[in-house]
Amino acid sequence: MLCAIYKSQRRVGTYLYVAKRDQFDPVPEGLREAFGVPIFVMMFNLAGNKLLVNADKKQVLEQIQQQGFYLQMPKEDDWLFKL
């Protein structure tokens, strides 16, 4: 399954995965407003051999199939808490 990946203008490290390019109908209005204007990054084959850096392909696929999108939030910078 191919999915489209978008990054947020407002939230660094936040990405939105949707089943079809430029199809944001399944994404709740509040999330769309918080995310801002999505910037297209790439199409990605979830059934392929390549891995996603900060997301599990199986989880992304399940979320897209269940709710129509997957939201990837940035991981906390653990090193900041160790200072």
Backbone as XML, in Angstrom:
<?xml version="1.0"?>
<chain id="A" units="angstrom">
  <residue number="1" name="MET">
    <atom name="N" x="0.834" y="-1.178" z="0.000"/>
    <atom name="CA" x="0.000" y="0.000" z="0.000"/>
    <atom name="C" x="0.881" y="1.244" z="0.000"/>
  </residue>
  <residue number="2" name="LEU">
    <atom name="N" x="0.591" y="2.155" z="-0.902"/>
    <atom name="CA" x="1.272" y="3.436" z="-0.929"/>
    <atom name="C" x="0.569" y="4.408" z="-0.002"/>
  </residue>
  <residue number="3" name="CYS">
    <atom name="N" x="1.336" y="5.276" z="0.620"/>
    <atom name="CA" x="0.751" y="6.354" z="1.410"/>
    <atom name="C" x="1.517" y="7.633" z="1.102"/>
  </residue>
  <residue number="4" name="ALA">
    <atom name="N" x="0.871" y="8.754" z="1.362"/>
    <atom name="CA" x="1.503" y="10.057" z="1.171"/>
    <atom name="C" x="1.931" y="10.585" z="2.532"/>
  </residue>
  <residue number="5" name="ILE">
    <atom name="N" x="3.129" y="11.146" z="2.599"/>
    <atom name="CA" x="3.658" y="11.679" z="3.850"/>
    <atom name="C" x="3.808" y="13.194" z="3.713"/>
  </residue>
  <residue number="6" name="TYR">
    <atom name="N" x="3.312" y="13.888" z="4.735"/>
    <atom name="CA" x="3.376" y="15.352" z="4.772"/>
    <atom name="C" x="4.026" y="15.791" z="6.071"/>
  </residue>
  <residue number="7" name="LYS">
    <atom name="N" x="4.759" y="16.904" z="6.018"/>
    <atom name="CA" x="5.303" y="17.472" z="7.251"/>
    <atom name="C" x="4.535" y="18.740" z="7.589"/>
  </residue>
  <residue number="8" name="SER">
    <atom name="N" x="4.570" y="19.081" z="8.861"/>
    <atom name="CA" x="3.857" y="20.251" z="9.358"/>
    <atom name="C" x="4.735" y="21.490" z="9.273"/>
  </residue>
  <residue number="9" name="GLN">
    <atom name="N" x="4.133" y="22.612" z="8.875"/>
    <atom name="CA" x="4.838" y="23.895" z="8.898"/>
    <atom name="C" x="4.945" y="24.411" z="10.326"/>
  </residue>
  <residue number="10" name="ARG">
    <atom name="N" x="3.987" y="24.071" z="11.148"/>
    <atom name="CA" x="3.893" y="24.622" z="12.497"/>
    <atom name="C" x="4.637" y="23.815" z="13.551"/>
  </residue>
  <residue number="11" name="ARG">
    <atom name="N" x="4.702" y="22.518" z="13.374"/>
    <atom name="CA" x="5.251" y="21.642" z="14.411"/>
    <atom name="C" x="6.435" y="20.844" z="13.853"/>
  </residue>
  <residue number="12" name="VAL">
    <atom name="N" x="7.623" y="21.218" z="14.269"/>
    <atom name="CA" x="8.837" y="20.553" z="13.792"/>
    <atom name="C" x="8.812" y="19.081" z="14.194"/>
  </residue>
  <residue number="13" name="GLY">
    <atom name="N" x="9.141" y="18.212" z="13.252"/>
    <atom name="CA" x="9.201" y="16.781" z="13.532"/>
    <atom name="C" x="7.858" y="16.081" z="13.522"/>
  </residue>
  <residue number="14" name="THR">
    <atom name="N" x="6.797" y="16.783" z="13.107"/>
    <atom name="CA" x="5.459" y="16.202" z="13.063"/>
    <atom name="C" x="5.097" y="15.891" z="11.617"/>
  </residue>
  <residue number="15" name="TYR">
    <atom name="N" x="4.665" y="14.650" z="11.389"/>
    <atom name="CA" x="4.339" y="14.190" z="10.040"/>
    <atom name="C" x="2.962" y="13.551" z="10.026"/>
  </residue>
  <residue number="16" name="LEU">
    <atom name="N" x="2.283" y="13.693" z="8.898"/>
    <atom name="CA" x="0.955" y="13.130" z="8.706"/>
    <atom name="C" x="1.012" y="12.176" z="7.520"/>
  </residue>
  <residue number="17" name="TYR">
    <atom name="N" x="0.547" y="10.956" z="7.732"/>
    <atom name="CA" x="0.506" y="9.933" z="6.688"/>
    <atom name="C" x="-0.956" y="9.725" z="6.302"/>
  </residue>
  <residue number="18" name="VAL">
    <atom name="N" x="-1.253" y="9.793" z="5.006"/>
    <atom name="CA" x="-2.615" y="9.556" z="4.524"/>
    <atom name="C" x="-2.573" y="8.556" z="3.374"/>
  </residue>
  <residue number="19" name="ALA">
    <atom name="N" x="-3.707" y="7.915" z="3.124"/>
    <atom name="CA" x="-3.767" y="6.851" z="2.120"/>
    <atom name="C" x="-3.548" y="7.369" z="0.702"/>
  </residue>
  <residue number="20" name="LYS">
    <atom name="N" x="-4.058" y="8.559" z="0.397"/>
    <atom name="CA" x="-3.946" y="9.108" z="-0.955"/>
    <atom name="C" x="-3.443" y="10.538" z="-0.885"/>
  </residue>
  <residue number="21" name="ARG">
    <atom name="N" x="-2.659" y="10.896" z="-1.863"/>
    <atom name="CA" x="-2.092" y="12.253" z="-1.900"/>
    <atom name="C" x="-3.198" y="13.302" z="-1.928"/>
  </residue>
  <residue number="22" name="ASP">
    <atom name="N" x="-3.045" y="14.297" z="-1.078"/>
    <atom name="CA" x="-3.964" y="15.447" z="-0.986"/>
    <atom name="C" x="-5.380" y="15.069" z="-0.569"/>
  </residue>
  <residue number="23" name="GLN">
    <atom name="N" x="-5.558" y="13.930" z="0.097"/>
    <atom name="CA" x="-6.872" y="13.512" z="0.594"/>
    <atom name="C" x="-6.858" y="13.576" z="2.121"/>
  </residue>
  <residue number="24" name="PHE">
    <atom name="N" x="-7.348" y="14.694" z="2.658"/>
    <atom name="CA" x="-7.299" y="14.927" z="4.099"/>
    <atom name="C" x="-8.663" y="14.820" z="4.771"/>
  </residue>
  <residue number="25" name="ASP">
    <atom name="N" x="-9.668" y="14.339" z="4.057"/>
    <atom name="CA" x="-11.021" y="14.231" z="4.623"/>
    <atom name="C" x="-11.075" y="13.427" z="5.923"/>
  </residue>
  <residue number="26" name="PRO">
    <atom name="N" x="-10.324" y="12.316" z="6.060"/>
    <atom name="CA" x="-10.403" y="11.542" z="7.313"/>
    <atom name="C" x="-9.768" y="12.242" z="8.521"/>
  </residue>
  <residue number="27" name="VAL">
    <atom name="N" x="-8.948" y="13.255" z="8.275"/>
    <atom name="CA" x="-8.235" y="13.935" z="9.361"/>
    <atom name="C" x="-9.183" y="14.919" z="10.043"/>
  </residue>
  <residue number="28" name="PRO">
    <atom name="N" x="-9.352" y="14.817" z="11.363"/>
    <atom name="CA" x="-10.257" y="15.724" z="12.077"/>
    <atom name="C" x="-9.871" y="17.195" z="11.874"/>
  </residue>
  <residue number="29" name="GLU">
    <atom name="N" x="-10.880" y="18.049" z="11.825"/>
    <atom name="CA" x="-10.665" y="19.475" z="11.566"/>
    <atom name="C" x="-9.686" y="20.097" z="12.564"/>
  </residue>
  <residue number="30" name="GLY">
    <atom name="N" x="-9.832" y="19.762" z="13.843"/>
    <atom name="CA" x="-8.938" y="20.311" z="14.860"/>
    <atom name="C" x="-7.483" y="19.958" z="14.616"/>
  </residue>
  <residue number="31" name="LEU">
    <atom name="N" x="-7.245" y="18.730" z="14.191"/>
    <atom name="CA" x="-5.885" y="18.297" z="13.886"/>
    <atom name="C" x="-5.359" y="19.031" z="12.659"/>
  </residue>
  <residue number="32" name="ARG">
    <atom name="N" x="-6.205" y="19.197" z="11.652"/>
    <atom name="CA" x="-5.784" y="19.922" z="10.447"/>
    <atom name="C" x="-5.387" y="21.357" z="10.787"/>
  </residue>
  <residue number="33" name="GLU">
    <atom name="N" x="-6.157" y="21.992" z="11.659"/>
    <atom name="CA" x="-5.846" y="23.369" z="12.054"/>
    <atom name="C" x="-4.530" y="23.430" z="12.826"/>
  </residue>
  <residue number="34" name="ALA">
    <atom name="N" x="-4.323" y="22.505" z="13.751"/>
    <atom name="CA" x="-3.092" y="22.484" z="14.540"/>
    <atom name="C" x="-1.878" y="22.142" z="13.677"/>
  </residue>
  <residue number="35" name="PHE">
    <atom name="N" x="-2.072" y="21.271" z="12.697"/>
    <atom name="CA" x="-0.987" y="20.819" z="11.825"/>
    <atom name="C" x="-0.541" y="21.934" z="10.884"/>
  </residue>
  <residue number="36" name="GLY">
    <atom name="N" x="-1.485" y="22.769" z="10.457"/>
    <atom name="CA" x="-1.179" y="23.819" z="9.490"/>
    <atom name="C" x="-1.229" y="23.279" z="8.075"/>
  </residue>
  <residue number="37" name="VAL">
    <atom name="N" x="-0.763" y="24.086" z="7.141"/>
    <atom name="CA" x="-0.756" y="23.675" z="5.733"/>
    <atom name="C" x="0.260" y="22.548" z="5.565"/>
  </residue>
  <residue number="38" name="PRO">
    <atom name="N" x="-0.199" y="21.360" z="5.134"/>
    <atom name="CA" x="0.721" y="20.229" z="4.988"/>
    <atom name="C" x="1.681" y="20.429" z="3.813"/>
  </residue>
  <residue number="39" name="ILE">
    <atom name="N" x="2.936" y="20.070" z="4.034"/>
    <atom name="CA" x="3.953" y="20.140" z="2.988"/>
    <atom name="C" x="4.262" y="18.715" z="2.547"/>
  </residue>
  <residue number="40" name="PHE">
    <atom name="N" x="3.997" y="18.420" z="1.271"/>
    <atom name="CA" x="4.223" y="17.068" z="0.758"/>
    <atom name="C" x="5.704" y="16.719" z="0.837"/>
  </residue>
  <residue number="41" name="VAL">
    <atom name="N" x="5.979" y="15.525" z="1.377"/>
    <atom name="CA" x="7.352" y="15.037" z="1.491"/>
    <atom name="C" x="7.608" y="13.958" z="0.443"/>
  </residue>
  <residue number="42" name="MET">
    <atom name="N" x="6.781" y="12.900" z="0.445"/>
    <atom name="CA" x="6.983" y="11.801" z="-0.502"/>
    <atom name="C" x="5.842" y="10.798" z="-0.431"/>
  </residue>
  <residue number="43" name="MET">
    <atom name="N" x="5.814" y="9.933" z="-1.423"/>
    <atom name="CA" x="4.965" y="8.748" z="-1.404"/>
    <atom name="C" x="5.838" y="7.621" z="-0.856"/>
  </residue>
  <residue number="44" name="PHE">
    <atom name="N" x="5.229" y="6.746" z="-0.049"/>
    <atom name="CA" x="5.998" y="5.668" z="0.572"/>
    <atom name="C" x="5.221" y="4.370" z="0.462"/>
  </residue>
  <residue number="45" name="ASN">
    <atom name="N" x="5.921" y="3.294" z="0.076"/>
    <atom name="CA" x="5.315" y="1.976" z="-0.043"/>
    <atom name="C" x="5.427" y="1.246" z="1.296"/>
  </residue>
  <residue number="46" name="LEU">
    <atom name="N" x="4.313" y="1.140" z="2.000"/>
    <atom name="CA" x="4.308" y="0.473" z="3.308"/>
    <atom name="C" x="4.525" y="-1.035" z="3.194"/>
  </residue>
  <residue number="47" name="ALA">
    <atom name="N" x="4.337" y="-1.597" z="2.007"/>
    <atom name="CA" x="4.538" y="-3.028" z="1.797"/>
    <atom name="C" x="5.956" y="-3.336" z="1.314"/>
  </residue>
  <residue number="48" name="GLY">
    <atom name="N" x="6.746" y="-2.304" z="1.079"/>
    <atom name="CA" x="8.102" y="-2.492" z="0.565"/>
    <atom name="C" x="9.099" y="-2.864" z="1.650"/>
  </residue>
  <residue number="49" name="ASN">
    <atom name="N" x="10.359" y="-2.947" z="1.254"/>
    <atom name="CA" x="11.430" y="-3.360" z="2.163"/>
    <atom name="C" x="12.046" y="-2.220" z="2.964"/>
  </residue>
  <residue number="50" name="LYS">
    <atom name="N" x="11.861" y="-0.985" z="2.513"/>
    <atom name="CA" x="12.455" y="0.152" z="3.219"/>
    <atom name="C" x="11.748" y="0.384" z="4.547"/>
  </residue>
  <residue number="51" name="LEU">
    <atom name="N" x="12.525" y="0.823" z="5.528"/>
    <atom name="CA" x="11.983" y="1.111" z="6.857"/>
    <atom name="C" x="11.730" y="2.603" z="7.011"/>
  </residue>
  <residue number="52" name="LEU">
    <atom name="N" x="10.805" y="2.937" z="7.873"/>
    <atom name="CA" x="10.592" y="4.321" z="8.266"/>
    <atom name="C" x="11.522" y="4.614" z="9.438"/>
  </residue>
  <residue number="53" name="VAL">
    <atom name="N" x="12.045" y="5.816" z="9.515"/>
    <atom name="CA" x="13.021" y="6.153" z="10.548"/>
    <atom name="C" x="12.386" y="6.214" z="11.934"/>
  </residue>
  <residue number="54" name="ASN">
    <atom name="N" x="11.269" y="6.904" z="12.072"/>
    <atom name="CA" x="10.679" y="7.126" z="13.398"/>
    <atom name="C" x="9.274" y="6.562" z="13.555"/>
  </residue>
  <residue number="55" name="ALA">
    <atom name="N" x="8.918" y="5.613" z="12.727"/>
    <atom name="CA" x="7.582" y="5.016" z="12.827"/>
    <atom name="C" x="7.649" y="3.550" z="12.421"/>
  </residue>
  <residue number="56" name="ASP">
    <atom name="N" x="6.747" y="2.766" z="12.957"/>
    <atom name="CA" x="6.639" y="1.348" z="12.627"/>
    <atom name="C" x="5.673" y="1.196" z="11.456"/>
  </residue>
  <residue number="57" name="LYS">
    <atom name="N" x="6.135" y="0.585" z="10.363"/>
    <atom name="CA" x="5.298" y="0.470" z="9.161"/>
    <atom name="C" x="3.980" y="-0.241" z="9.434"/>
  </residue>
  <residue number="58" name="LYS">
    <atom name="N" x="4.021" y="-1.279" z="10.247"/>
    <atom name="CA" x="2.805" y="-2.036" z="10.555"/>
    <atom name="C" x="1.792" y="-1.152" z="11.287"/>
  </residue>
  <residue number="59" name="GLN">
    <atom name="N" x="2.271" y="-0.387" z="12.243"/>
    <atom name="CA" x="1.393" y="0.507" z="12.999"/>
    <atom name="C" x="0.832" y="1.613" z="12.099"/>
  </residue>
  <residue number="60" name="VAL">
    <atom name="N" x="1.663" y="2.156" z="11.223"/>
    <atom name="CA" x="1.206" y="3.185" z="10.283"/>
    <atom name="C" x="0.096" y="2.624" z="9.406"/>
  </residue>
  <residue number="61" name="LEU">
    <atom name="N" x="0.316" y="1.441" z="8.852"/>
    <atom name="CA" x="-0.675" y="0.802" z="7.990"/>
    <atom name="C" x="-1.984" y="0.560" z="8.731"/>
  </residue>
  <residue number="62" name="GLU">
    <atom name="N" x="-1.898" y="0.025" z="9.947"/>
    <atom name="CA" x="-3.108" y="-0.245" z="10.738"/>
    <atom name="C" x="-3.891" y="1.033" z="11.019"/>
  </residue>
  <residue number="63" name="GLN">
    <atom name="N" x="-3.185" y="2.096" z="11.387"/>
    <atom name="CA" x="-3.859" y="3.360" z="11.690"/>
    <atom name="C" x="-4.516" y="3.957" z="10.448"/>
  </residue>
  <residue number="64" name="ILE">
    <atom name="N" x="-3.841" y="3.887" z="9.313"/>
    <atom name="CA" x="-4.426" y="4.405" z="8.071"/>
    <atom name="C" x="-5.666" y="3.603" z="7.708"/>
  </residue>
  <residue number="65" name="GLN">
    <atom name="N" x="-5.606" y="2.289" z="7.861"/>
    <atom name="CA" x="-6.764" y="1.455" z="7.538"/>
    <atom name="C" x="-7.921" y="1.694" z="8.501"/>
  </residue>
  <residue number="66" name="GLN">
    <atom name="N" x="-7.633" y="1.944" z="9.777"/>
    <atom name="CA" x="-8.680" y="2.126" z="10.782"/>
    <atom name="C" x="-9.264" y="3.529" z="10.788"/>
  </residue>
  <residue number="67" name="GLN">
    <atom name="N" x="-8.400" y="4.550" z="10.752"/>
    <atom name="CA" x="-8.905" y="5.910" z="10.903"/>
    <atom name="C" x="-8.623" y="6.821" z="9.714"/>
  </residue>
  <residue number="68" name="GLY">
    <atom name="N" x="-7.904" y="6.311" z="8.721"/>
    <atom name="CA" x="-7.664" y="7.084" z="7.507"/>
    <atom name="C" x="-6.402" y="7.933" z="7.520"/>
  </residue>
  <residue number="69" name="PHE">
    <atom name="N" x="-5.684" y="7.939" z="8.645"/>
    <atom name="CA" x="-4.444" y="8.706" z="8.728"/>
    <atom name="C" x="-3.593" y="8.188" z="9.885"/>
  </residue>
  <residue number="70" name="TYR">
    <atom name="N" x="-2.324" y="8.591" z="9.879"/>
    <atom name="CA" x="-1.411" y="8.302" z="10.986"/>
    <atom name="C" x="-0.662" y="9.589" z="11.289"/>
  </residue>
  <residue number="71" name="LEU">
    <atom name="N" x="-0.576" y="9.954" z="12.551"/>
    <atom name="CA" x="0.134" y="11.157" z="12.968"/>
    <atom name="C" x="1.418" y="10.752" z="13.677"/>
  </residue>
  <residue number="72" name="GLN">
    <atom name="N" x="2.548" y="11.212" z="13.158"/>
    <atom name="CA" x="3.852" y="10.945" z="13.770"/>
    <atom name="C" x="4.301" y="12.204" z="14.503"/>
  </residue>
  <residue number="73" name="MET">
    <atom name="N" x="4.449" y="12.075" z="15.805"/>
    <atom name="CA" x="4.888" y="13.191" z="16.643"/>
    <atom name="C" x="6.381" y="13.037" z="16.932"/>
  </residue>
  <residue number="74" name="PRO">
    <atom name="N" x="7.080" y="14.141" z="17.169"/>
    <atom name="CA" x="8.513" y="14.033" z="17.464"/>
    <atom name="C" x="8.754" y="13.364" z="18.809"/>
  </residue>
  <residue number="75" name="LYS">
    <atom name="N" x="9.832" y="12.603" z="18.871"/>
    <atom name="CA" x="10.220" y="11.988" z="20.135"/>
    <atom name="C" x="10.857" y="13.066" z="20.999"/>
  </residue>
  <residue number="76" name="GLU">
    <atom name="N" x="10.684" y="12.947" z="22.300"/>
    <atom name="CA" x="11.295" y="13.914" z="23.207"/>
    <atom name="C" x="12.806" y="13.780" z="23.158"/>
  </residue>
  <residue number="77" name="ASP">
    <atom name="N" x="13.463" y="14.890" z="23.323"/>
    <atom name="CA" x="14.920" y="14.882" z="23.371"/>
    <atom name="C" x="15.359" y="14.476" z="24.770"/>
  </residue>
  <residue number="78" name="ASP">
    <atom name="N" x="15.590" y="13.184" z="24.957"/>
    <atom name="CA" x="15.946" y="12.652" z="26.273"/>
    <atom name="C" x="17.185" y="13.310" z="26.869"/>
  </residue>
  <residue number="79" name="TRP">
    <atom name="N" x="18.119" y="13.665" z="26.028"/>
    <atom name="CA" x="19.362" y="14.227" z="26.540"/>
    <atom name="C" x="19.124" y="15.547" z="27.276"/>
  </residue>
  <residue number="80" name="LEU">
    <atom name="N" x="18.063" y="16.262" z="26.945"/>
    <atom name="CA" x="17.772" y="17.530" z="27.620"/>
    <atom name="C" x="17.425" y="17.315" z="29.091"/>
  </residue>
  <residue number="81" name="PHE">
    <atom name="N" x="16.811" y="16.185" z="29.386"/>
    <atom name="CA" x="16.408" y="15.896" z="30.754"/>
    <atom name="C" x="17.568" y="15.399" z="31.612"/>
  </residue>
  <residue number="82" name="LYS">
    <atom name="N" x="18.671" y="15.067" z="30.996"/>
    <atom name="CA" x="19.828" y="14.538" z="31.726"/>
    <atom name="C" x="20.841" y="15.619" z="32.083"/>
  </residue>
  <residue number="83" name="LEU">
    <atom name="N" x="20.587" y="16.852" z="31.686"/>
    <atom name="CA" x="21.531" y="17.946" z="31.979"/>
    <atom name="C" x="21.482" y="18.356" z="33.426"/>
  </residue>
</chain>
